[in-house]
């Protein structure tokens, strides 16, 4: 199978996400010293809150034991390899950037697991309303890139299927 013409764009997206993710984590750990400070209120709806995520998304599988971070890192690397094969087949710029963003975020979290035994999470969005307080899970730049990449793939898939479905329809004449 030939290499996708969009592969360099996906690789660039992965590198940008990886650098932004690791730079933001370095800043949180080494400049802000967030593990010591624990929390910094930025806005009424946004805090920097230090959390070491030893599980996967939203802390799932947090109790895998002392080898859990190695197992989760290996699984994530396998996913990144699969994303690389998918990137070779990317049919659009959006698909390539989305796949690259997911891969970059995943690699950033793998680096954390190998270095620290868990992922550095620190972005905490929340809101208080008359009906109650709502708080999102604490996440990082790589997590945000993964979520945005998946959302872009879903949207791209919905719109590309709609376009392909209309190709075979005759308007008469």
LUMBA-959818 format. One line per 2 residues: number of its first residue (from 1); their letters; for each residue x, y, z of N, C-alpha, C. Coordinates in Angstrom, 1 decimal, padded with zeros to 4 digits. Layout:
<atoms>
NUM	a	X,Y,Z,X,Y,Z,X,Y,Z  ...
</atoms>
This chain:
<atoms>
1	xx	000.8,-001.2,000.0,000.0,000.0,000.0,000.9,001.2,000.0  000.6,002.2,-000.8,001.4,003.4,-000.9,001.1,004.4,000.2
3	xx	002.1,005.2,000.5,002.0,006.1,001.6,001.0,007.2,001.2  000.2,007.6,002.2,-000.8,008.7,001.9,-000.1,010.0,001.7
5	xx	-000.7,010.8,000.8,-000.2,012.1,000.6,-000.4,013.0,001.8  -001.3,012.6,002.7,-001.6,013.4,003.9,-000.8,013.0,005.1
7	xx	000.0,011.9,004.9,000.8,011.4,006.1,001.7,012.4,006.7  002.4,013.2,005.9,003.3,014.3,006.6,002.5,015.2,007.4
9	xx	001.3,015.6,007.0,000.4,016.5,007.8,000.0,015.8,009.1  -000.3,014.5,009.1,-000.6,013.8,010.3,000.6,013.7,011.2
11	xx	001.7,013.5,010.7,002.9,013.4,011.5,003.2,014.8,012.1  003.1,015.8,011.4,003.3,017.2,011.9,002.3,017.4,013.1
13	xx	001.0,017.1,012.9,000.0,017.3,013.9,000.4,016.5,015.2  000.9,015.3,015.0,001.3,014.5,016.2,002.4,015.1,016.9
15	xx	003.4,015.6,016.2,004.6,016.3,016.8,004.2,017.6,017.5  003.3,018.4,016.9,002.8,019.6,017.5,002.1,019.3,018.9
17	xx	001.2,018.3,018.8,000.5,017.9,020.0,001.4,017.4,021.1  002.3,016.5,020.7,003.3,015.9,021.6,004.2,017.0,022.3
19	xx	004.6,018.0,021.5,005.5,019.0,022.1,004.6,019.9,023.0  003.4,020.3,022.6,002.6,021.1,023.4,002.2,020.4,024.7
21	xx	001.9,019.1,024.6,001.6,018.3,025.8,002.8,018.2,026.8  003.9,017.8,026.3,005.1,017.7,027.2,005.6,019.0,027.7
23	xx	005.5,020.1,026.9,005.9,021.4,027.4,005.0,021.9,028.5  003.7,021.7,028.3,002.7,022.1,029.3,002.9,021.3,030.6
25	xx	003.2,020.1,030.5,003.4,019.3,031.7,004.7,019.6,032.4  005.7,019.9,031.6,007.0,020.4,032.2,006.8,021.7,033.0
27	xx	006.0,022.6,032.4,005.8,023.9,033.0,005.0,023.7,034.3  004.0,022.9,034.3,003.1,022.6,035.5,004.0,022.0,036.6
29	xx	004.9,021.1,036.2,005.7,020.4,037.2,006.9,021.2,037.7  007.6,021.9,036.8,008.9,022.5,037.1,008.8,024.0,037.3
31	xx	007.8,024.7,036.8,007.7,026.2,037.0,006.7,026.5,038.0  005.5,025.9,037.8,004.4,026.2,038.8,004.5,025.4,040.0
33	xx	005.2,024.3,040.0,005.3,023.3,041.1,003.9,022.9,041.6  003.1,022.6,040.6,001.7,022.2,041.0,001.5,021.1,041.9
35	xx	002.4,020.1,041.9,002.3,019.0,042.9,002.3,019.5,044.3  003.1,020.6,044.6,003.2,021.2,045.9,002.1,022.1,046.2
37	xx	001.7,022.9,045.2,000.7,024.0,045.3,-000.7,023.3,045.3  -000.9,022.2,044.5,-002.1,021.4,044.4,-003.1,022.1,043.4
39	xx	-003.4,023.4,043.6,-004.5,024.0,042.8,-004.2,025.5,042.6  -004.5,026.0,041.4,-004.4,027.4,041.1,-005.7,027.7,040.4
41	xx	-006.4,028.7,040.9,-007.7,029.1,040.3,-007.3,030.2,039.3  -007.7,029.9,038.0,-007.4,030.8,036.9,-008.6,031.7,036.6
43	xx	-009.8,031.0,036.5,-011.1,031.7,036.2,-012.1,031.0,037.1  -013.3,031.7,037.3,-014.3,031.0,038.1,-014.7,029.6,037.5
45	xx	-014.4,029.3,036.3,-014.8,028.0,035.7,-013.6,027.2,035.3  -012.3,027.6,035.7,-011.1,026.9,035.2,-010.0,027.0,036.3
47	xx	-009.6,025.8,036.7,-008.5,025.7,037.7,-007.4,024.9,037.1  -006.2,025.1,037.6,-005.1,024.1,037.4,-005.0,023.3,038.7
49	xx	-005.4,022.0,038.5,-005.4,021.1,039.7,-004.6,019.9,039.4  -003.6,019.6,040.3,-002.7,018.5,040.1,-003.3,017.1,040.4
51	xx	-003.3,016.2,039.4,-003.8,014.9,039.6,-002.8,013.9,038.9  -002.4,012.9,039.5,-001.6,011.8,038.9,-002.6,010.7,038.5
53	xx	-002.8,010.6,037.2,-003.8,009.5,036.7,-003.0,008.3,036.5  -003.2,007.3,037.3,-002.5,006.0,037.2,-003.3,005.0,036.4
55	xx	-004.5,005.4,036.0,-005.4,004.5,035.2,-005.4,005.0,033.7  -006.5,004.7,033.0,-006.7,005.2,031.7,-007.6,006.4,031.7
57	xx	-008.3,006.7,030.7,-009.2,007.8,030.6,-010.1,007.9,031.8  -010.2,009.0,032.4,-011.0,009.3,033.6,-010.7,008.4,034.8
59	xx	-009.5,007.9,034.8,-009.0,007.1,036.0,-009.5,005.7,035.9  -010.0,005.2,034.8,-010.5,003.8,034.8,-009.3,002.9,034.8
61	xx	-009.4,001.7,035.3,-008.4,000.7,035.5,-007.2,001.2,036.4  -007.6,002.0,037.4,-006.6,002.6,038.2,-005.9,001.6,039.1
63	xx	-006.5,000.5,039.4,-006.0,-000.5,040.3,-005.3,-001.7,039.7  -004.5,-001.5,038.6,-003.8,-002.6,038.0,-002.5,-003.0,038.7
65	xx	-002.1,-002.4,039.7,-001.0,-002.8,040.5,000.3,-002.1,040.0  001.4,-002.6,040.5,002.7,-001.9,040.2,003.1,-002.0,038.7
67	xx	002.7,-003.0,038.0,003.0,-003.1,036.6,001.9,-002.4,035.7  000.9,-001.9,036.3,-000.2,-001.3,035.5,000.2,-000.2,034.5
69	xx	001.2,000.6,034.9,001.6,001.7,034.0,002.3,001.1,032.8  003.0,000.0,033.0,003.8,-000.6,031.9,002.8,-001.2,030.9
71	xx	001.8,-001.9,031.5,000.8,-002.6,030.6,000.0,-001.5,029.9  -000.4,-000.4,030.5,-001.2,000.6,029.8,-000.3,001.3,028.8
73	xx	001.0,001.5,029.1,001.9,002.1,028.1,002.0,001.2,026.9  002.1,-000.1,027.1,002.3,-001.0,026.0,001.0,-001.0,025.1
75	xx	-000.2,-001.0,025.7,-001.4,-000.9,025.0,-001.5,000.3,024.2  -001.2,001.5,024.8,-001.2,002.8,024.1,-000.3,002.8,022.9
77	xx	000.9,002.2,023.1,001.9,002.2,022.0,001.3,001.3,020.8  000.7,000.2,021.2,000.0,-000.6,020.1,-001.0,000.2,019.4
79	xx	-001.8,001.0,020.1,-002.8,001.8,019.5,-002.2,002.8,018.5  -001.0,003.4,019.0,-000.3,004.4,018.2,000.2,003.7,016.9
81	xx	000.7,002.5,016.9,001.1,001.8,015.7,-000.1,001.6,014.8  -001.2,001.2,015.3,-002.4,001.0,014.5,-002.8,002.4,013.9
83	xx	-002.7,003.4,014.7,-003.0,004.8,014.1,-002.1,005.1,013.0  -000.8,004.7,013.1,000.1,004.9,012.0,-000.3,004.3,010.7
85	xx	-000.8,003.0,010.8,-001.3,002.3,009.6,-002.6,003.0,009.0  -003.4,003.5,010.0,-004.6,004.2,009.5,-004.2,005.5,008.9
87	xx	-003.2,006.2,009.4,-002.8,007.5,008.8,-002.3,007.3,007.4  -001.6,006.2,007.1,-001.2,005.9,005.8,-002.4,005.9,004.8
89	xx	-003.6,005.5,005.3,-004.7,005.5,004.4,-005.6,006.7,004.5  -005.2,007.7,005.2,-006.0,008.9,005.4,-006.4,009.5,004.1
91	xx	-007.7,009.8,004.0,-008.3,010.3,002.7,-008.5,011.8,002.7  -008.2,012.5,003.8,-008.4,013.9,003.8,-007.4,014.6,004.8
93	xx	-007.3,015.9,004.7,-006.4,016.6,005.6,-007.0,016.5,007.0  -008.3,016.6,007.2,-008.9,016.6,008.5,-008.7,015.2,009.1
95	xx	-008.8,014.1,008.4,-008.6,012.8,008.9,-007.1,012.7,009.3  -006.2,013.1,008.5,-004.8,013.0,008.9,-004.4,013.8,010.2
97	xx	-005.0,015.0,010.3,-004.7,015.9,011.5,-005.4,015.2,012.7  -006.6,014.7,012.5,-007.2,014.0,013.6,-006.5,012.8,014.1
99	xx	-006.1,012.0,013.2,-005.3,010.8,013.6,-004.0,011.2,014.2  -003.3,012.2,013.6,-002.0,012.6,014.2,-002.2,013.2,015.6
101	xx	-003.3,013.9,015.8,-003.6,014.5,017.1,-003.8,013.4,018.2  -004.6,012.4,017.8,-004.8,011.3,018.7,-003.5,010.6,019.1
103	xx	-002.7,010.3,018.0,-001.4,009.7,018.3,-000.4,010.5,019.1  -000.4,011.8,018.8,000.5,012.7,019.6,000.1,012.8,021.1
105	xx	-001.2,012.8,021.3,-001.7,012.8,022.7,-001.4,011.5,023.4  -001.6,010.4,022.7,-001.3,009.1,023.3,000.1,008.9,023.6
107	xx	001.0,009.3,022.7,002.5,009.2,023.0,002.8,010.1,024.2  002.3,011.3,024.3,002.6,012.1,025.4,002.2,011.5,026.7
109	xx	001.1,010.8,026.7,000.7,010.1,028.0,001.5,008.9,028.2  002.0,008.2,027.2,002.9,007.1,027.3,004.2,007.5,028.0
111	xx	004.7,008.7,027.5,005.9,009.2,028.1,005.8,009.4,029.6  004.6,010.0,030.0,004.3,010.2,031.4,004.3,008.9,032.2
113	xx	003.7,007.9,031.6,003.6,006.6,032.3,005.0,006.0,032.5  005.8,006.1,031.5,007.2,005.5,031.6,008.0,006.4,032.6
115	xx	007.9,007.7,032.5,008.7,008.5,033.4,008.3,008.6,034.8  006.9,008.7,035.0,006.4,008.9,036.3,005.5,007.8,036.9
117	xx	005.2,006.8,036.1,004.3,005.8,036.6,002.8,006.2,036.5  002.5,007.3,036.0,001.2,007.8,035.8,001.2,009.1,034.9
119	xx	000.0,009.5,034.5,-000.1,010.6,033.6,-000.4,011.9,034.4  000.3,013.0,034.0,000.1,014.3,034.6,-001.1,014.9,034.1
121	xx	-002.1,015.1,034.9,-003.4,015.8,034.5,-003.5,017.0,035.4  -004.0,018.1,034.8,-004.0,019.4,035.5,-005.0,020.4,035.1
123	xx	-005.7,020.2,034.0,-006.8,021.2,033.5,-008.1,020.7,034.1  -008.7,021.6,034.9,-010.0,021.3,035.6,-011.0,022.3,035.2
125	xx	-012.0,022.0,034.4,-013.1,022.9,034.0,-014.3,022.5,034.9  -015.0,023.5,035.4,-016.1,023.3,036.3,-017.0,024.5,036.2
127	xx	-018.3,024.4,036.6,-019.2,025.5,036.7,-020.2,025.3,037.8  -020.5,026.3,038.5,-021.6,026.3,039.5,-022.8,027.0,039.0
129	xx	-023.9,026.3,039.1,-025.2,026.9,038.6,-026.2,026.8,039.8  -027.4,027.4,039.5,-028.5,027.3,040.5,-028.9,025.9,040.7
131	xx	-028.7,025.0,039.7,-029.2,023.6,039.8,-028.1,022.7,040.3  -026.9,023.2,040.6,-025.9,022.3,041.1,-024.5,022.7,040.5
133	xx	-023.5,022.0,041.0,-022.1,022.2,040.6,-021.8,021.1,039.5  -021.2,021.5,038.5,-020.8,020.5,037.4,-019.3,020.6,037.3
135	xx	-018.6,019.5,037.3,-017.2,019.4,037.2,-016.8,018.4,036.2  -015.9,018.7,035.3,-015.3,017.8,034.3,-014.1,017.1,034.9
137	xx	-013.7,016.0,034.4,-012.6,015.3,034.9,-011.3,016.2,034.6  -010.3,016.0,035.5,-009.1,016.7,035.3,-008.3,016.0,034.1
139	xx	-007.8,016.8,033.2,-007.2,016.3,032.0,-006.0,017.1,031.6  -005.3,016.8,030.5,-004.2,017.5,030.0,-004.3,017.8,028.5
141	xx	-003.3,018.4,028.0,-003.3,018.9,026.6,-003.4,017.6,025.6  -002.7,016.6,025.9,-002.8,015.4,025.1,-004.2,014.8,025.1
143	xx	-004.8,014.7,026.3,-006.2,014.2,026.4,-007.1,015.1,025.6  -007.0,016.4,025.6,-007.8,017.3,024.9,-007.6,017.0,023.4
145	xx	-006.4,016.8,022.9,-006.1,016.5,021.5,-006.8,015.2,021.1  -006.7,014.2,022.0,-007.3,012.9,021.7,-008.8,013.0,021.5
147	xx	-009.5,013.7,022.4,-010.9,013.9,022.4,-011.3,014.7,021.1  -010.6,015.8,020.8,-010.9,016.6,019.6,-010.6,015.8,018.4
149	xx	-009.6,015.0,018.4,-009.3,014.1,017.2,-010.4,013.1,017.0  -010.8,012.5,018.0,-011.9,011.5,017.9,-013.2,012.2,017.4
151	xx	-013.5,013.4,018.0,-014.7,014.1,017.5,-014.6,014.5,016.0  -013.4,014.9,015.6,-013.2,015.3,014.2,-013.4,014.1,013.3
153	xx	-012.9,012.9,013.7,-013.0,011.7,012.9,-014.5,011.3,012.8  -015.2,011.5,013.9,-016.7,011.1,013.9,-017.4,012.1,012.9
155	xx	-017.1,013.4,013.0,-017.8,014.4,012.2,-017.4,014.2,010.7  -016.1,013.9,010.5,-015.6,013.7,009.1,-016.3,012.4,008.5
157	xx	-016.4,011.4,009.3,-017.1,010.2,008.9,-018.6,010.4,008.5  -019.2,011.2,009.4,-020.7,011.5,009.1,-020.8,012.3,007.8
159	xx	-020.0,013.3,007.6,-020.1,014.1,006.4,-019.6,013.4,005.2  -018.6,012.6,005.3,-018.1,012.0,004.1,-019.1,010.9,003.6
161	xx	-019.7,010.2,004.6,-020.7,009.2,004.2,-021.9,009.8,003.5  -022.3,011.0,004.0,-023.4,011.7,003.4,-023.1,012.1,002.0
163	xx	-021.9,012.6,001.8,-021.4,013.0,000.4,-021.4,011.8,-000.5  -020.8,010.7,000.0,-020.7,009.5,-000.9,-022.1,008.9,-001.1
165	xx	-023.0,009.0,-000.2,-024.4,008.4,-000.4,-025.1,009.2,-001.5  -024.8,010.5,-001.6,-025.5,011.3,-002.6,-024.9,011.2,-004.0
167	xx	-023.7,010.6,-004.1,-023.0,010.5,-005.4,-023.8,009.6,-006.4  -024.4,008.5,-005.9,-025.1,007.6,-006.7,-026.6,008.0,-007.0
169	xx	-027.0,009.1,-006.4,-028.4,009.4,-006.6,-028.6,010.3,-007.9  -029.5,009.9,-008.7,-029.7,010.6,-010.0,-030.8,011.6,-009.7
171	xx	-030.6,012.8,-010.3,-031.7,013.8,-010.2,-032.6,013.8,-011.3  -032.5,012.8,-012.2,-033.4,012.7,-013.4,-032.9,013.6,-014.5
173	x	-033.6,013.5,-015.6,-033.2,014.4,-016.7,-032.9,013.8,-017.9
</atoms>
